[in-house]
Amino acid sequence: MNNWHIDYKVKYHITFLNTDGRTEVVNDEMIIHSRSAQQAEEMLLHRYENGDGPLIEIPDGWIGETISKELEIDEIMKVWEY
């Protein structure tokens, strides 16, 4: 059993689509403590799909309703291993 953990910096963006066709892309990043880059990605996707709160807030000045949002992971980089 491997007890080592790694901190990964996961960079991602979410594309919001408004009811009038406008789109807004918001970039963010998060440090995730996991055993592999694949597990870090799975943890972020799980939080995005099932989390209590949003990963990011709807952009300032956004008027109207959002009809969809899509998460895309841009980069996963190892930061620290212990």
N, C-alpha and C positions, 0 to 999 in steps of 0.2 A: 504494500500500500504506500502510495506517495503522499506524504504530508506537506510537501512544499507548496507554497502559494505564490502567485505572481500578481502584481498590480499591473493592469493594462490600461492605457489611455485609449478610449474608444471615441473617435471623432465620427459624427453623424450629422445628417441634416434631415429636416422634415419639410415636405412640400405640402402646403395648404392650398386647397382649391375652393374658391368662393362661389356662391350660387350665381353670380353674374359673370363667371368665367375668369376672374382675376386669380393669379397665383402669387404666392409668397413663399420664399424659401428661407428657412431659419437654420443656421448652423449652430452646433453646440458640441460639447465633449464631456466625458464622464470617466472617472477612474473606477474600474471594476476589479475586485479581488476575486481571482478564480485560479483554477489549476491549468487552464490552457486558453489560447486565443479563441478557439471554437466555443468553449464554455462561456467565455466573456460575451461573445456575440449572442449566444442563446439566452443568457441572462438579461441582456439589454432588450432583445426582442420580446421576451416574456414580460418584462416590466412595461414595455410599450403597449403590449396587447392586453395585459391583465392588471396593471398597476392601479393603485387607488388615486394617484394624482398624475398629471401630465408630465412628460419629460421636459417640455418647454411650454411656456405660455403662448397663447395666440398673440401674434405681433401687435405692437402698439398701432393705433390708428386703423385697425381692421374693422370695417363696417360691414354689417350683414352677417349671414350665416355661412359657416364652413360646411361644404357638402362632403369633403373627403380630405384625408391627410395621409401621407405616405412617408414611412421611415426608410432611409437608406444609410447604410454604414459606409463611411468613406475610408477609414483607416483604423487598424488596431495595432498599437505599439506597446511592447513590453517596457515598463518603467522601472520596476523593482522586483526582485525575487528573493524570497527568504524561506 
